[in-house]
């Protein structure tokens, strides 16, 4: 059976926009094949604003989230495997969903470049403390 993550991600993105809120995603920047601006990664994670006014060319399918964005005035093309998305939430009220961590598949690991792994990251309960957003799960 295919993962429900990409379907939930797309549905929650639409729901957040329909409620005039700003969608943000929390990404595991150390996941294989994740392409994000490394200068903005903190503790192996990055929070990205997916508001239509902040990005261009958003594409979400069952494998990838891709878009063009600007960081510090410089354009970047971001490419994020769906499995690297740890959460999606509305900036204004924190409503959204935290996803379970999934182990990397062997083919993903074989294709990935060697990157350092931070074993001091958050536990499976999701992000907490340190100025990170507090998320509330939508039921």
FENRA-V963605 format. One line per field, one symbol per residue. phi: phi as a letter, one per 20 degrees, with the letter a starting at -180 (. if undefined). A space follows every 50 residues. Layout:
BEGIN
phi: ???
END
This chain:
BEGIN
phi: .ffegfffgfffgfffffelddfccddffefgmedcfffdeclmcbdced fgfdcclfcccfdcdcadbdclndfcedccfgfefeacbegfcmfrbdef fdfffgffffefffcfdefeffeffofbmlmffeddfed
END
